[in-house]
Amino acid sequence: MDEYQSLIRETFVVRLWREAVNPAWRGQIVHLPDQESIPFTTLAEAEAFIRRFVPDMRAHQPPPAEDAGAAPNETGWL
């Protein structure tokens, strides 16, 4: 129980879509704990929003010990 309580978690919902008249991808990201959301058109905008809530997140960080055998994809995310 103590191990679970020491976890820090942030939860986001990401929606992506394309409209028939405009084939460019668009998105919206919502930070669920406080329902703050932003629209975005680039992954950099979505990343900047996430970093406001998870400032010490790094790209290409090593996987946690329990996932040591998993290979990251080209973005560094599993």
Secondary structure as GFF3:
##gff-version 3
##sequence-region A 1 78
A	DSSP	alpha_helix	2	5	.	.	.	ID=ss1
A	DSSP	beta_strand	12	19	.	.	.	ID=ss2
A	DSSP	beta_strand	22	31	.	.	.	ID=ss3
A	DSSP	beta_strand	36	40	.	.	.	ID=ss4
A	DSSP	alpha_helix	43	53	.	.	.	ID=ss5
A	DSSP	three_ten_helix	65	67	.	.	.	ID=ss6
###
